[in-house]
């Protein structure tokens, strides 16, 4: 009943009646600490967490006093935390508390991952962003924002009053975003038209994928704005070893390669599969699902992408919450393998994620690659509102060890 009542209340009413007053009070309580820090905000559909961590590493390697907050980890006043935020930015009071701790520590910079929900719900009200980074804007969170235009507007809030806007020149929304900011635009991307590109800033990263090169170029742009040495920036980025659940390889002795990645959007899944294909001398097997109470329109899109790029797709649970798990899987499957028989593709439907991973591993031969997507760093799975312990990495290791 409570869930049904909540659905009847417009988001905008909740934002202005609840979230905005909470943010104002949090700023007053902690003394508007953001005003005395150089705050770097990072948003986008994909790549936010990696980019935040890359920027922080550059600052740290340069000897700058900095803190950072991402959805999977934080470094505040010199102490590291496993934040465990479930794909969202923390509450405004938590943000302001962390800001105050960083300020008392004598930090100069704060790097903050900012989701579209956080921007729409005033969680970062009172934070004067000096640099705003937008990695990209693609299909996501239309369950909350309802339309892509609303989603775009929420993201664009980050750069409206910044001194510098770091934008992806390869993103289709680049021109529109450039018009949204009053700050100086610094572009990054793979193409020559970008201010910071692979020709001017060649990088040999430890982490795979062109999308990670884009994340690194965005981070390099921030370093250059701050005035850091090019060689230091490059060395720092090339020493970045990756994050938990971000194209994380689970080592084994079976002659196969297994990767766990957070890819939970159509764009991220496509990038991940395109990254894994060159590593595959045999079959490319994709295991993923779509979360309930999230953007339903992306489900067939993700099915279509996997049907096109993977040899085997195994559809499974990913936080089904209160929705019928089989219904979610069927909606993903609608986009997959419309002509699969002719293309020699294979589709499996296994709601139990442990069994799905076990199935994927049982289908492998030497040279095959398995990509397990959607959960990444997360340590729980939501069934009927209850968070039950879960880890893709631990599941893979258990199954491999038993074999």
Secondary structure per residue as TSV (DSSP state, phi and psi in degrees):
chain	resnum	aa	ss	phi	psi
A	1	X	-	360.0	-45.4
A	2	X	H	-60.1	-41.3
A	3	X	H	-63.2	-38.8
A	4	X	H	-67.2	-40.0
A	5	X	H	-64.5	-42.0
A	6	X	H	-59.8	-36.9
A	7	X	H	-65.0	-25.6
A	8	X	H	-80.6	-16.3
A	9	X	S	-91.2	122.6
A	10	X	-	-60.4	142.2
A	11	X	H	-56.6	-40.2
A	12	X	H	-61.8	-37.0
A	13	X	H	-66.2	-43.8
A	14	X	H	-63.7	-40.5
A	15	X	I	-62.2	-46.1
A	16	X	I	-81.2	-31.3
A	17	X	I	-86.4	-25.2
A	18	X	I	-119.8	-59.1
A	19	X	I	-68.6	-40.7
A	20	X	H	-65.2	-49.2
A	21	X	H	-58.8	-38.0
A	22	X	H	-61.5	-41.9
A	23	X	H	-67.0	-40.5
A	24	X	H	-62.2	-46.6
A	25	X	H	-63.8	-38.0
A	26	X	H	-63.7	-42.0
A	27	X	H	-63.4	-42.8
A	28	X	H	-64.8	-44.3
A	29	X	H	-58.8	-42.4
A	30	X	H	-100.2	5.4
A	31	X	T	77.6	32.9
A	32	X	-	47.5	57.8
A	33	X	G	-65.0	-25.9
A	34	X	G	-61.7	-24.8
A	35	X	G	-68.4	-20.3
A	36	X	G	-107.7	14.0
A	37	X	S	-122.4	152.9
A	38	X	E	-89.6	103.5
A	39	X	E	-96.3	127.8
A	40	X	E	-110.7	115.9
A	41	X	E	-102.4	139.8
A	42	X	E	-127.1	123.4
A	43	X	E	-133.0	-178.9
A	44	X	-	140.5	164.4
A	45	X	S	-71.9	-43.8
A	46	X	S	-130.0	152.3
A	47	X	S	88.5	2.5
A	48	X	H	-61.1	-52.0
A	49	X	H	-63.3	-45.1
A	50	X	H	-62.2	-43.1
A	51	X	H	-64.9	-42.1
A	52	X	H	-58.2	-46.0
A	53	X	H	-67.3	-35.5
A	54	X	H	-66.0	-44.6
A	55	X	H	-61.8	-45.4
A	56	X	H	-60.1	-42.0
A	57	X	H	-62.1	-41.3
A	58	X	H	-60.0	-48.1
A	59	X	H	-61.9	-44.7
A	60	X	H	-62.8	-44.8
A	61	X	H	-66.5	-24.6
A	62	X	T	-84.5	-1.3
A	63	X	T	82.7	14.6
A	64	X	-	-82.0	145.6
A	65	X	-	-84.9	112.9
A	66	X	E	-144.6	153.1
A	67	X	E	-122.6	165.9
A	68	X	E	-150.5	151.3
A	69	X	E	-134.6	121.6
A	70	X	-	-126.4	177.6
A	71	X	S	-75.5	-11.7
A	72	X	S	-116.2	-20.9
A	73	X	-	-155.2	162.9
A	74	X	E	-148.4	149.3
A	75	X	E	-126.2	109.1
A	76	X	E	-122.0	122.3
A	77	X	T	53.3	39.1
A	78	X	T	84.8	-2.7
A	79	X	E	-110.1	137.5
A	80	X	E	-93.8	142.4
A	81	X	E	-134.0	143.0
A	82	X	-	-91.3	97.9
A	83	X	-	-67.5	-40.0
A	84	X	-	66.5	18.7
A	85	X	-	-61.9	130.2
A	86	X	S	-83.0	78.8
A	87	X	S	59.2	42.6
A	88	X	S	-159.6	164.6
A	89	X	-	-79.1	154.0
A	90	X	-	-69.7	169.1
A	91	X	-	-62.5	153.4
A	92	X	H	-57.3	-37.4
A	93	X	H	-66.8	-34.9
A	94	X	H	-69.1	-42.2
A	95	X	H	-59.4	-48.6
A	96	X	H	-66.0	-35.4
A	97	X	H	-63.7	-45.4
A	98	X	H	-62.9	-41.1
A	99	X	H	-59.3	-44.4
A	100	X	H	-63.6	-41.0
A	101	X	H	-62.7	-41.8
A	102	X	H	-63.5	-41.3
A	103	X	H	-64.5	-44.5
A	104	X	H	-63.3	-28.7
A	105	X	T	-75.6	-12.2
A	106	X	T	89.5	17.6
A	107	X	-	-70.4	147.7
A	108	X	-	-99.2	-35.4
A	109	X	E	-117.8	148.9
A	110	X	E	-131.5	124.9
A	111	X	E	-106.2	122.4
A	112	X	E	-127.9	124.2
A	113	X	E	-77.1	132.0
A	114	X	-	-128.0	116.1
A	115	X	-	-85.4	166.1
A	116	X	H	-64.6	-34.3
A	117	X	H	-63.7	-43.0
A	118	X	H	-62.1	-40.3
A	119	X	H	-68.5	-41.1
A	120	X	H	-72.4	-31.9
A	121	X	T	-97.8	17.2
A	122	X	T	62.0	21.5
A	123	X	T	-66.2	-23.9
A	124	X	T	-109.0	21.3
A	125	X	T	-60.7	138.2
A	126	X	T	87.1	-1.3
A	127	X	-	-97.3	112.5
A	128	X	-	-85.1	93.1
A	129	X	E	-67.9	127.7
A	130	X	E	-86.6	-39.9
A	131	X	E	-126.7	131.4
A	132	X	E	-118.3	128.2
A	133	X	E	-114.7	129.0
A	134	X	E	-119.8	112.8
A	135	X	-	-70.3	-43.2
A	136	X	-	-176.2	168.3
A	137	X	-	-137.1	110.9
A	138	X	-	-131.8	-170.1
A	139	X	S	-66.3	115.0
A	140	X	-	-173.9	154.4
A	141	X	-	60.3	27.9
A	142	X	H	-74.7	-11.1
A	143	X	H	-62.1	-37.5
A	144	X	H	-90.5	-49.9
A	145	X	H	-81.9	-15.8
A	146	X	S	74.6	-46.4
A	147	X	S	-129.5	156.4
A	148	X	H	-63.7	-33.8
A	149	X	H	-61.4	-43.3
A	150	X	H	-63.2	-40.5
A	151	X	H	-63.0	-45.0
A	152	X	H	-59.7	-45.9
A	153	X	H	-62.1	-38.5
A	154	X	H	-64.1	-45.7
A	155	X	H	-62.9	-42.2
A	156	X	H	-64.2	-21.0
A	157	X	G	-56.8	-31.0
A	158	X	G	-59.7	-36.1
A	159	X	G	-103.2	6.2
A	160	X	T	-67.5	-32.3
A	161	X	T	-126.0	26.2
A	162	X	-	-87.1	162.8
A	163	X	S	-78.6	-34.7
A	164	X	E	-134.8	134.2
A	165	X	E	-114.2	118.0
A	166	X	E	-98.7	112.1
A	167	X	E	-125.5	150.5
A	168	X	E	-81.7	110.8
A	169	X	T	-66.7	-20.5
A	170	X	T	-89.4	-6.9
A	171	X	S	-81.0	140.2
A	172	X	T	-63.7	-18.6
A	173	X	T	-95.1	8.1
A	174	X	H	-56.4	-48.8
A	175	X	H	-62.5	-44.9
A	176	X	H	-62.6	-42.8
A	177	X	H	-65.3	-37.5
A	178	X	H	-59.8	-31.8
A	179	X	H	-79.7	-16.3
A	180	X	H	-82.7	-18.2
A	181	X	-	-104.5	147.8
A	182	X	S	-95.2	-6.3
A	183	X	S	-88.2	176.3
A	184	X	E	-76.2	130.4
A	185	X	E	-88.4	126.8
A	186	X	E	-117.6	119.4
A	187	X	E	-98.1	150.9
A	188	X	E	-134.8	160.4
A	189	X	-	159.0	175.8
A	190	X	S	-78.8	-22.3
A	191	X	S	-86.7	159.4
A	192	X	T	-65.0	-20.7
A	193	X	T	-71.0	-15.9
A	194	X	S	-79.4	146.8
A	195	X	S	-62.9	-41.4
A	196	X	B	-114.5	109.2
A	197	X	-	-135.5	179.2
A	198	X	T	-70.8	-20.4
A	199	X	T	-75.4	-45.0
A	200	X	T	-77.5	-30.9
A	201	X	S	-130.0	75.1
A	202	X	-	-67.9	135.3
A	203	X	-	-132.6	140.4
A	204	X	-	-118.6	91.9
A	205	X	-	-85.5	154.2
A	206	X	S	-77.0	-29.8
A	207	X	S	-88.3	139.4
A	208	X	-	-81.9	163.8
A	209	X	S	101.9	135.9
A	210	X	H	-61.6	-31.9
A	211	X	H	-64.0	-31.7
A	212	X	H	-74.1	-29.7
A	213	X	H	-64.5	-40.5
A	214	X	H	-63.2	-42.4
A	215	X	H	-59.4	-41.4
A	216	X	H	-67.8	-38.1
A	217	X	H	-66.4	-38.5
A	218	X	H	-62.1	-41.4
A	219	X	H	-66.8	-39.4
A	220	X	H	-62.4	-37.4
A	221	X	H	-60.9	-41.1
A	222	X	H	-63.9	-43.1
A	223	X	H	-59.6	-41.2
A	224	X	H	-67.4	-38.7
A	225	X	H	-60.6	-40.4
A	226	X	H	-70.4	-22.0
A	227	X	T	100.9	21.8
A	228	X	-	-81.7	156.3
A	229	X	-	-68.2	137.8
A	230	X	H	-58.2	-42.6
A	231	X	H	-65.2	-39.6
A	232	X	H	-64.0	-43.8
A	233	X	H	-59.4	-47.5
A	234	X	H	-63.9	-45.4
A	235	X	H	-61.9	-40.6
A	236	X	H	-63.7	-47.4
A	237	X	H	-65.5	-38.7
A	238	X	H	-72.3	-14.4
A	239	X	T	-93.7	-2.0
A	240	X	-	-70.7	121.7
A	241	X	-	-99.5	4.1
A	242	X	-	98.2	178.5
A	243	X	-	-129.3	160.2
A	244	X	T	-59.1	126.4
A	245	X	T	77.2	9.7
A	246	X	S	-114.3	96.2
A	247	X	S	46.7	48.4
A	248	X	E	-87.1	122.0
A	249	X	E	-87.9	132.5
A	250	X	E	-98.7	106.8
A	251	X	-	-67.5	147.7
A	252	X	-	-157.2	173.7
A	253	X	S	-113.4	25.6
A	254	X	S	-99.9	2.1
A	255	X	S	78.2	14.4
A	256	X	-	-118.8	167.6
A	257	X	E	-122.1	133.6
A	258	X	E	-124.4	127.2
A	259	X	E	-123.4	138.3
A	260	X	E	-110.6	126.6
A	261	X	E	-140.1	150.3
A	262	X	-	-78.1	-3.9
A	263	X	-	-44.1	112.2
A	264	X	-	-134.2	12.6
A	265	X	S	-124.3	159.6
A	266	X	H	-55.7	-45.1
A	267	X	H	-62.9	-43.9
A	268	X	H	-67.1	-40.9
A	269	X	H	-63.8	-42.4
A	270	X	H	-61.9	-46.0
A	271	X	H	-61.9	-41.2
A	272	X	H	-65.7	-45.5
A	273	X	H	-67.0	-37.6
A	274	X	H	-65.5	-31.8
A	275	X	H	-71.9	-37.7
A	276	X	H	-79.1	-25.2
A	277	X	H	-56.6	-47.2
A	278	X	T	-65.1	-17.9
A	279	X	T	-85.6	-3.8
A	280	X	-	-105.0	119.6
A	281	X	S	-98.3	-10.3
A	282	X	S	-121.3	-123.8
A	283	X	-	-91.3	146.8
A	284	X	E	-107.3	117.2
A	285	X	E	-112.2	126.5
A	286	X	E	-112.1	130.8
A	287	X	E	-120.5	121.1
A	288	X	E	-165.8	170.9
A	289	X	-	-145.6	-163.0
A	290	X	-	-137.6	138.0
A	291	X	-	-73.8	147.8
A	292	X	T	-75.6	163.2
A	293	X	T	56.6	31.4
A	294	X	S	-130.3	-170.1
A	295	X	-	-64.5	106.1
A	296	X	T	-73.5	-26.2
A	297	X	T	-66.7	-21.0
A	298	X	H	-79.3	-13.3
A	299	X	H	-59.4	-57.1
A	300	X	H	-65.2	-27.7
A	301	X	H	-63.6	-42.4
A	302	X	H	-70.5	-35.1
A	303	X	H	-62.6	-42.4
A	304	X	H	-64.3	-41.5
A	305	X	H	-63.4	-45.8
A	306	X	H	-66.9	-38.5
A	307	X	H	-60.6	-31.3
A	308	X	H	-81.8	-40.3
A	309	X	H	-101.9	-25.1
A	310	X	-	-101.0	152.9
A	311	X	S	-82.2	-35.1
A	312	X	E	-131.2	131.0
A	313	X	E	-117.9	130.2
A	314	X	E	-120.3	113.7
A	315	X	E	-92.6	136.2
A	316	X	-	-150.8	-172.2
A	317	X	-	-72.9	145.9
A	318	X	S	-151.5	88.2
A	319	X	-	54.1	65.8
A	320	X	-	-67.6	-18.4
A	321	X	B	50.1	-124.3
A	322	X	T	-94.6	4.2
A	323	X	S	-95.5	153.4
A	324	X	-	-64.4	116.8
A	325	X	H	-59.4	-36.9
A	326	X	H	-69.7	-33.2
A	327	X	H	-64.1	-42.9
A	328	X	H	-59.9	-46.6
A	329	X	H	-62.6	-41.2
A	330	X	H	-63.0	-37.4
A	331	X	H	-68.9	-34.4
A	332	X	H	-67.4	-42.9
A	333	X	H	-63.8	-26.0
A	334	X	T	-58.4	-29.3
A	335	X	T	-90.7	-7.3
A	336	X	S	-101.8	137.0
A	337	X	-	54.6	50.5
A	338	X	T	-64.7	-27.0
A	339	X	T	-128.7	38.9
A	340	X	H	-60.7	-34.2
A	341	X	H	-61.3	-41.7
A	342	X	H	-68.7	-31.9
A	343	X	H	-88.8	-2.3
A	344	X	T	71.8	23.8
A	345	X	-	-88.4	159.8
A	346	X	E	-129.8	135.8
A	347	X	E	-125.2	129.1
A	348	X	E	-119.8	150.0
A	349	X	E	-124.6	110.3
A	350	X	-	-137.7	96.7
A	351	X	-	-57.5	-39.8
A	352	X	S	-67.7	114.4
A	353	X	H	-66.7	-33.8
A	354	X	H	-63.2	-46.4
A	355	X	H	-65.5	-34.4
A	356	X	H	-64.6	-44.0
A	357	X	H	-67.0	-40.9
A	358	X	H	-61.3	-41.8
A	359	X	H	-61.1	-47.0
A	360	X	H	-57.4	-45.9
A	361	X	H	-68.5	-31.6
A	362	X	H	-70.9	-21.2
A	363	X	T	-87.3	-4.3
A	364	X	-	-85.5	150.4
A	365	X	-	-125.3	171.7
A	366	X	T	-57.5	136.4
A	367	X	T	94.3	-9.3
A	368	X	-	-80.2	156.0
A	369	X	E	-126.4	134.0
A	370	X	E	-113.5	125.6
A	371	X	E	-111.2	123.3
A	372	X	E	-111.7	115.9
A	373	X	E	-118.9	156.0
A	374	X	S	106.8	-29.7
A	375	X	-	-103.8	-41.3
A	376	X	T	58.0	-114.4
A	377	X	T	-80.4	-12.8
A	378	X	-	-65.5	146.8
A	379	X	-	-114.7	14.6
A	380	X	E	-151.8	161.0
A	381	X	E	-127.6	134.9
A	382	X	E	-96.2	117.3
A	383	X	E	-121.6	118.3
A	384	X	T	53.0	40.3
A	385	X	T	83.8	-0.8
A	386	X	E	-107.0	127.4
A	387	X	E	-85.0	112.3
A	388	X	E	-103.6	140.5
A	389	X	E	-54.7	133.6
A	390	X	-	-156.9	142.6
A	391	X	-	-149.5	120.7
A	392	X	H	-58.6	-42.9
A	393	X	H	-61.0	-46.8
A	394	X	H	-66.6	-36.7
A	395	X	H	-62.6	-45.0
A	396	X	H	-61.2	-46.9
A	397	X	H	-64.2	-39.6
A	398	X	H	-61.2	-46.6
A	399	X	H	-67.0	-43.6
A	400	X	H	-63.6	-41.5
A	401	X	H	-63.3	-40.8
A	402	X	H	-63.6	-37.5
A	403	X	-	-70.2	360.0
